[in-house]
Amino acid sequence: MQEKEVLKTIIREFHTGRFPKLIKRDLVLPFNSGKIISVIGPRRAGKTYLLYQHILFLLQKGIKKEEILYLNFEDERLDLTSKTLDFILQAYRELYPELDLSRCYFFFDEAQNAEGWERFVRRVYDSVSKNIFLTGSNSKLLSQEIATSLRGRTVKYELFPLTFHEFLRFKNFDFDIEKDFYSPPRKAKLINLFNEYLIFGGFPEIIFLEKELKIKTLQEYFEVMLYRDIAERYQVKDTLILKYFLKRLAENVGKFLSVHKIYNELKSQGIRVGKDTLYKYLEFAENAYFIKLLKKHYKSLVKSELAEKKVYLIDTGLLRSIRPFREEKIGILFENTIFKELFLFTSNIVCFKEKKECDFVINEEIAIQVCYDISDENTLKREIEGLKEACKYFGLKTAYIISYDQKAEFNIDYGIKVQIFPAYEFILKFLYRT
């Protein structure tokens, strides 16, 4: 029964402890929905603090703290198995025998770390309480387990590193988009913060670290993703090849990814690995929220699914921590940043390429090119040609070029209006205007 005593200690620590300082995230979870609420996303993206945010909301609504059970399954004091998971309920009942558990709220953080968690959660839902919240750091495993074991009882939400909008809130910088673009000091501060976001990304912890610790900490994130979220979870034995493959993904950001090319590279170096294995590594990297793949638009859904895709990392800080960048290569970080903002704005995003290429098409309604610097006439011409082809294909009359700091508006062939915006202005005015 030692495990039960440990659980009682952990439960009481939560009930007698204080919350850390919380900064609001944009993602809002429903309460009393009758569904199990599942939040998944990369490690260190803030899932635990999101749960705290919603627990605090319950307390403000008059729910007693003792009526809330929060348990982090990554707590090193726990060694729960499918046979001992019921100790959670036993410990809770023994601590608070007067509570009606059907009215209580259960928050299980990183639930996938306990063997048999899905059957336990289903039993709690069916026989104890409908108020259950889960988090996990692996999209496919958690989703598969939920789909097979919880059978329609859950609603899934994804939490990613901060958007630029949230980043400004974490920096305690309140920017009035109607007025402050006309204030040189305020605008200068905004640009400085965008530069920081561009280079170091949006993992919440990174924002508050000293500069020299930011990259070191992000490199630690990468190591945990590599060894724990991928190698350990999927039982990958050759971690050297896995690490090489992940770094090659980082080197291909913004490009169409050819697994076959990487396979040939390894083969030419005398490294034996199956092509199917590399495709599995690609799937594992996406499941662990290391990368996001962007499909190319095809009329055929089958072609869109099977064709080569562009690759982006989930966060630019993570990208910079494992791939050195010279100043002239900052455009890669810039494109990755815009992709992340667009992806979090809508998942209905593709790239387009026939004779020319257009970086992003949103909902088949908005064509967007991303170019850090368009001061060169030939560069601008190339971007316009890609927009022109995409707009003609989708029947669009307005298109955008997202640059670092240039702004303009003009018309091109077929009556298409092109608007050029600085990235920070486009993000705040068009994506996260509140």
C-alpha positions as CSV (number, residue, x, y, z in Angstrom):
1,M,0.0,0.0,0.0
2,Q,3.0,2.3,-0.1
3,E,1.9,3.5,-3.6
4,K,-1.4,4.7,-2.1
5,E,0.4,6.6,0.6
6,V,2.5,8.4,-2.0
7,L,-0.6,9.3,-3.9
8,K,-2.2,10.8,-0.8
9,T,0.9,12.9,-0.3
10,I,0.8,14.1,-3.9
11,I,-2.9,14.9,-3.8
12,R,-2.5,16.8,-0.5
13,E,0.5,18.7,-1.8
14,F,-1.7,20.0,-4.7
15,H,-4.6,20.9,-2.3
16,T,-2.4,22.8,0.2
17,G,0.1,24.3,-2.3
18,R,-0.1,27.5,-4.3
19,F,-0.4,28.0,-8.0
20,P,2.6,29.4,-9.9
21,K,2.2,32.7,-11.7
22,L,-0.1,32.1,-14.6
23,I,-0.3,34.0,-17.9
24,K,-3.5,33.3,-20.0
25,R,-3.3,31.3,-23.1
26,D,-5.7,31.8,-26.0
27,L,-6.9,28.1,-26.0
28,V,-10.1,27.8,-23.9
29,L,-11.3,24.4,-22.8
30,P,-15.0,23.7,-22.3
31,F,-16.4,22.7,-18.8
32,N,-19.3,20.4,-18.1
33,S,-19.3,19.2,-21.7
34,G,-20.1,15.6,-20.9
35,K,-16.9,14.7,-22.8
36,I,-13.3,13.8,-21.7
37,I,-11.2,16.8,-22.7
38,S,-7.9,15.8,-24.2
39,V,-5.1,18.3,-24.7
40,I,-2.1,17.1,-26.7
41,G,1.0,18.9,-28.0
42,P,4.8,19.1,-27.7
43,R,6.6,18.9,-24.4
44,R,7.2,22.2,-22.7
45,A,4.5,24.0,-24.7
46,G,2.5,24.8,-21.5
47,K,-0.1,22.0,-21.2
48,T,0.3,21.8,-17.4
49,Y,-0.1,25.5,-17.0
50,L,-3.1,25.4,-19.3
51,L,-4.7,22.9,-16.9
52,Y,-3.8,25.2,-14.0
53,Q,-5.4,28.0,-15.8
54,H,-8.7,26.1,-16.1
55,I,-8.4,24.8,-12.5
56,L,-8.1,28.4,-11.3
57,F,-11.3,29.2,-13.3
58,L,-13.1,26.5,-11.5
59,L,-12.0,27.8,-8.1
60,Q,-13.2,31.3,-9.1
61,K,-16.6,29.7,-9.9
62,G,-16.8,28.4,-6.4
63,I,-15.6,24.8,-6.8
64,K,-13.6,23.8,-3.7
65,K,-10.0,22.9,-4.3
66,E,-10.6,19.5,-2.6
67,E,-13.1,18.7,-5.3
68,I,-10.4,18.9,-7.9
69,L,-7.9,16.0,-8.3
70,Y,-4.8,16.9,-10.3
71,L,-2.1,14.3,-10.9
72,N,1.0,14.5,-13.0
73,F,1.9,11.1,-14.3
74,E,5.5,12.2,-14.9
75,D,6.0,12.7,-11.1
76,E,9.1,10.5,-10.4
77,R,7.5,9.3,-7.1
78,L,4.8,7.4,-9.1
79,D,5.2,3.9,-10.5
80,L,1.6,3.2,-11.5
81,T,0.6,0.1,-13.5
82,S,-2.7,-1.1,-14.8
83,K,-3.1,-3.0,-11.5
84,T,-2.4,-0.1,-9.3
85,L,-4.2,2.8,-11.1
86,D,-7.3,2.3,-8.9
87,F,-5.1,3.4,-6.0
88,I,-5.7,6.9,-7.3
89,L,-9.5,6.7,-6.5
90,Q,-8.9,4.8,-3.3
91,A,-6.4,7.4,-2.0
92,Y,-8.8,10.3,-3.0
93,R,-11.8,8.6,-1.3
94,E,-9.8,7.9,1.9
95,L,-8.6,11.5,2.1
96,Y,-12.1,13.0,1.5
97,P,-14.7,10.4,2.3
98,E,-17.4,13.1,2.4
99,L,-17.0,14.1,-1.3
100,D,-19.4,13.1,-4.0
101,L,-16.9,12.1,-6.7
102,S,-19.4,12.5,-9.4
103,R,-19.3,16.3,-8.8
104,C,-15.5,16.3,-8.7
105,Y,-13.0,17.3,-11.5
106,F,-10.1,15.0,-12.6
107,F,-7.0,16.4,-14.3
108,F,-4.6,13.8,-15.5
109,D,-1.3,15.3,-16.8
110,E,0.8,13.3,-19.3
111,A,-1.5,10.4,-18.8
112,Q,0.1,8.2,-21.4
113,N,3.0,7.5,-19.1
114,A,0.9,5.0,-17.1
115,E,0.3,1.6,-18.6
116,G,-3.4,0.9,-19.0
117,W,-4.4,4.6,-18.4
118,E,-7.0,4.5,-21.2
119,R,-9.1,1.7,-19.5
120,F,-8.8,3.5,-16.2
121,V,-9.9,6.8,-17.6
122,R,-12.8,5.1,-19.3
123,R,-13.9,3.5,-16.0
124,V,-13.7,6.8,-14.2
125,Y,-15.8,8.4,-16.9
126,D,-18.4,5.6,-17.0
127,S,-18.8,5.1,-13.2
128,V,-17.3,8.0,-11.3
129,S,-17.3,11.5,-13.0
130,K,-17.8,13.0,-16.4
131,N,-15.4,15.9,-15.6
132,I,-12.1,14.6,-16.9
133,F,-9.2,16.5,-18.5
134,L,-6.2,14.7,-20.0
135,T,-2.9,15.9,-21.5
136,G,-0.3,14.0,-23.5
137,S,2.9,14.7,-25.6
138,N,2.4,12.3,-28.5
139,S,-0.3,12.9,-31.0
140,K,-0.7,9.5,-32.6
141,L,-0.3,7.2,-29.6
142,L,-2.7,9.2,-27.5
143,S,-5.1,9.7,-30.3
144,Q,-5.1,6.0,-31.2
145,E,-5.6,5.0,-27.6
146,I,-8.4,7.4,-27.2
147,A,-10.1,6.3,-30.4
148,T,-10.0,2.6,-29.6
149,S,-10.6,2.8,-25.8
150,L,-12.6,5.9,-25.1
151,R,-14.9,5.5,-28.2
152,G,-16.4,8.8,-28.8
153,R,-16.2,9.9,-25.2
154,T,-13.5,12.6,-25.8
155,V,-12.9,15.9,-27.6
156,K,-9.3,16.6,-28.6
157,Y,-7.5,20.0,-28.5
158,E,-3.9,20.8,-29.5
159,L,-1.6,23.2,-27.7
160,F,1.5,24.5,-29.4
161,P,4.3,26.9,-28.4
162,L,3.1,30.5,-28.1
163,T,1.8,32.5,-31.0
164,F,3.3,35.9,-31.5
165,H,0.0,37.3,-30.0
166,E,0.5,35.2,-26.9
167,F,4.2,36.0,-26.8
168,L,3.5,39.7,-26.5
169,R,1.1,38.9,-23.6
170,F,3.9,36.9,-21.9
171,K,6.2,39.9,-22.4
172,N,3.5,42.1,-20.8
173,F,3.4,44.3,-23.9
174,D,0.0,45.6,-24.7
175,F,0.0,46.9,-28.3
176,D,-2.9,48.9,-29.6
177,I,-3.1,47.9,-33.3
178,E,-5.3,50.9,-34.1
179,K,-3.0,53.5,-32.7
180,D,0.5,52.2,-31.8
181,F,1.6,51.5,-35.4
182,Y,1.7,55.4,-35.5
183,S,3.9,55.6,-32.4
184,P,7.6,55.2,-33.4
185,P,8.7,54.1,-29.9
186,R,5.9,51.6,-29.5
187,K,6.4,50.2,-33.0
188,A,10.2,49.9,-32.4
189,K,9.5,47.9,-29.3
190,L,7.1,45.7,-31.2
191,I,9.8,45.0,-33.9
192,N,12.4,44.2,-31.3
193,L,10.0,41.7,-29.7
194,F,9.3,40.2,-33.1
195,N,13.0,39.7,-33.7
196,E,13.3,37.9,-30.4
197,Y,10.3,35.7,-31.2
198,L,11.8,35.0,-34.7
199,I,15.1,33.9,-33.3
200,F,14.1,32.1,-30.1
201,G,10.6,30.9,-30.8
202,G,7.6,30.6,-28.5
203,F,8.3,27.9,-25.9
204,P,7.0,29.6,-22.7
205,E,10.0,28.9,-20.5
206,I,12.5,30.2,-23.0
207,I,10.9,33.7,-22.8
208,F,12.1,34.2,-19.2
209,L,15.6,32.8,-19.5
210,E,18.8,34.8,-20.0
211,K,20.0,34.8,-23.6
212,E,22.9,32.5,-23.0
213,L,20.6,29.8,-21.5
214,K,17.9,30.0,-24.2
215,I,19.7,27.9,-26.9
216,K,21.1,25.4,-24.3
217,T,17.6,24.8,-23.0
218,L,16.2,24.4,-26.5
219,Q,18.9,21.9,-27.2
220,E,17.8,20.0,-24.2
221,Y,14.2,20.0,-25.5
222,F,15.5,18.4,-28.7
223,E,17.4,15.7,-26.8
224,V,14.3,14.8,-24.8
225,M,12.2,14.7,-28.1
226,L,14.9,12.5,-29.7
227,Y,15.5,10.0,-26.9
228,R,12.3,9.9,-24.9
229,D,9.5,10.9,-27.2
230,I,10.7,9.0,-30.2
231,A,13.5,6.5,-29.5
232,E,12.2,5.2,-26.2
233,R,8.5,5.4,-27.1
234,Y,8.9,3.7,-30.5
235,Q,11.9,1.5,-29.4
236,V,14.3,2.9,-31.9
237,K,17.7,1.3,-31.3
238,D,19.9,3.2,-33.7
239,T,19.6,6.7,-32.3
240,L,22.6,7.9,-34.3
241,I,20.7,7.4,-37.6
242,L,17.5,8.8,-36.0
243,K,19.4,12.0,-34.9
244,Y,21.0,12.4,-38.3
245,F,17.5,12.1,-39.9
246,L,16.0,14.7,-37.6
247,K,18.8,17.1,-38.3
248,R,18.3,16.6,-42.0
249,L,14.6,17.5,-41.5
250,A,15.8,20.7,-40.0
251,E,18.0,21.4,-42.9
252,N,15.1,20.9,-45.3
253,V,12.7,23.5,-43.7
254,G,10.6,25.2,-46.3
255,K,11.5,22.6,-49.0
256,F,9.8,19.5,-50.4
257,L,11.2,16.6,-48.5
258,S,12.7,13.6,-50.3
259,V,13.1,10.7,-48.0
260,H,14.6,8.8,-50.9
261,K,17.4,11.4,-51.2
262,I,18.3,11.0,-47.5
263,Y,18.2,7.3,-47.9
264,N,20.7,7.5,-50.8
265,E,22.9,9.9,-48.7
266,L,23.1,7.3,-45.9
267,K,23.7,4.5,-48.4
268,S,26.6,6.3,-50.0
269,Q,28.2,6.6,-46.6
270,G,27.9,2.9,-46.1
271,I,25.1,3.2,-43.5
272,R,22.5,0.5,-43.9
273,V,19.0,1.5,-43.1
274,G,15.7,0.7,-44.8
275,K,13.8,3.3,-46.7
276,D,10.6,2.2,-44.9
277,T,12.4,2.8,-41.6
278,L,13.1,6.4,-42.6
279,Y,9.5,6.9,-43.5
280,K,8.6,5.6,-40.0
281,Y,11.1,8.1,-38.5
282,L,9.3,10.8,-40.4
283,E,6.0,9.7,-38.9
284,F,7.5,9.5,-35.4
285,A,8.9,13.0,-35.7
286,E,5.4,14.4,-36.6
287,N,3.7,12.4,-33.8
288,A,6.2,13.8,-31.3
289,Y,5.5,17.3,-32.5
290,F,9.0,17.9,-33.8
291,I,7.8,18.8,-37.3
292,K,4.7,19.7,-39.3
293,L,4.3,18.6,-42.9
294,L,2.6,20.8,-45.4
295,K,0.7,19.2,-48.3
296,K,0.9,20.4,-51.9
297,H,-2.5,21.2,-53.5
298,Y,-3.8,18.6,-55.9
299,K,-7.4,18.1,-57.2
300,S,-6.9,14.5,-56.2
301,L,-7.0,13.8,-52.5
302,V,-5.0,10.7,-53.0
303,K,-2.2,12.6,-54.8
304,S,-2.2,15.3,-52.1
305,E,-1.7,12.6,-49.4
306,L,0.9,10.6,-51.1
307,A,3.0,13.3,-52.8
308,E,6.1,14.8,-51.3
309,K,5.4,17.5,-48.7
310,K,7.2,20.5,-47.3
311,V,8.6,20.2,-43.9
312,Y,8.6,22.8,-41.1
313,L,9.7,22.6,-37.4
314,I,7.1,23.2,-34.7
315,D,9.1,26.2,-33.4
316,T,11.9,28.4,-34.7
317,G,13.8,28.3,-31.5
318,L,14.0,24.6,-31.7
319,L,15.1,24.9,-35.3
320,R,17.9,27.4,-34.5
321,S,19.1,25.3,-31.6
322,I,20.0,22.4,-33.8
323,R,20.9,24.2,-37.0
324,P,23.4,27.1,-37.1
325,F,22.2,30.1,-39.0
326,R,24.2,32.8,-40.7
327,E,22.5,36.2,-41.0
328,E,21.8,35.6,-44.7
329,K,19.9,32.5,-43.9
330,I,17.4,34.2,-41.5
331,G,14.8,34.0,-44.2
332,I,14.3,30.3,-43.3
333,L,13.5,31.1,-39.7
334,F,11.2,33.8,-41.1
335,E,9.3,31.4,-43.3
336,N,9.0,28.9,-40.6
337,T,7.6,31.5,-38.2
338,I,4.9,32.6,-40.7
339,F,4.0,29.0,-41.4
340,K,3.5,28.4,-37.7
341,E,1.3,31.4,-37.3
342,L,-0.8,30.4,-40.3
343,F,-1.1,26.8,-39.3
344,L,-2.3,27.9,-35.8
345,F,-4.8,30.2,-37.5
346,T,-6.2,27.5,-39.7
347,S,-5.3,23.9,-40.4
348,N,-6.7,24.3,-44.0
349,I,-3.4,25.3,-45.5
350,V,-1.5,24.0,-48.5
351,C,1.3,25.0,-50.8
352,F,0.8,25.4,-54.5
353,K,3.2,24.6,-57.3
354,E,2.8,24.2,-61.1
355,K,5.2,26.2,-63.2
356,K,5.7,28.6,-60.4
357,E,5.4,28.2,-56.7
358,C,3.2,29.9,-54.1
359,D,4.2,29.3,-50.5
360,F,0.8,29.1,-48.8
361,V,-2.9,29.0,-49.8
362,I,-5.4,29.4,-47.0
363,N,-8.9,27.8,-47.4
364,E,-8.4,28.1,-51.2
365,E,-9.2,31.8,-50.7
366,I,-6.0,33.6,-49.7
367,A,-2.7,33.2,-51.6
368,I,0.5,34.2,-49.6
369,Q,4.1,34.5,-50.4
370,V,6.7,34.8,-47.7
371,C,10.0,36.7,-48.4
372,Y,12.2,38.2,-45.8
373,D,13.6,40.9,-48.2
374,I,12.0,41.9,-51.4
375,S,14.1,44.9,-52.1
376,D,15.7,43.1,-55.1
377,E,13.6,43.6,-58.2
378,N,14.1,40.0,-59.5
379,T,13.1,38.6,-56.1
380,L,9.9,40.6,-56.1
381,K,9.2,39.5,-59.7
382,R,9.6,35.8,-58.7
383,E,7.2,36.2,-55.8
384,I,4.6,38.0,-57.9
385,E,4.8,35.2,-60.6
386,G,4.0,32.6,-58.0
387,L,1.1,34.6,-56.7
388,K,-0.2,35.3,-60.1
389,E,-0.3,31.6,-61.0
390,A,-2.0,30.6,-57.7
391,C,-4.6,33.4,-58.0
392,K,-5.4,32.4,-61.5
393,Y,-5.8,28.8,-60.5
394,F,-8.1,29.5,-57.5
395,G,-9.9,32.5,-59.0
396,L,-8.6,34.9,-56.4
397,K,-8.4,38.7,-56.7
398,T,-6.3,39.5,-53.6
399,A,-2.9,38.2,-52.6
400,Y,-0.3,38.9,-50.0
401,I,3.4,39.1,-49.7
402,I,4.7,38.9,-46.1
403,S,8.1,40.6,-45.7
404,Y,10.2,41.6,-42.8
405,D,9.5,45.3,-42.8
406,Q,8.3,46.4,-46.3
407,K,4.8,47.6,-47.1
408,A,3.1,48.4,-50.4
409,E,0.0,47.8,-52.5
410,F,-0.4,47.5,-56.3
411,N,-2.3,45.7,-59.0
412,I,-1.0,43.0,-61.4
413,D,-2.4,41.0,-64.3
414,Y,-6.0,39.6,-64.2
415,G,-7.1,42.4,-61.9
416,I,-5.2,40.9,-58.9
417,K,-4.4,43.3,-56.0
418,V,-1.2,42.5,-54.2
419,Q,-0.6,43.8,-50.7
420,I,2.8,43.6,-49.0
421,F,2.9,43.7,-45.2
422,P,5.5,43.5,-42.5
423,A,5.1,40.1,-40.7
424,Y,4.3,41.6,-37.3
425,E,1.6,43.8,-38.8
426,F,0.1,41.0,-40.8
427,I,0.0,38.7,-37.8
428,L,-1.6,41.2,-35.5
429,K,-4.1,42.8,-37.9
430,F,-5.2,39.7,-39.9
431,L,-4.7,36.7,-37.7
432,Y,-5.1,37.6,-34.0
433,R,-7.1,40.8,-34.0
434,T,-9.1,41.0,-30.9
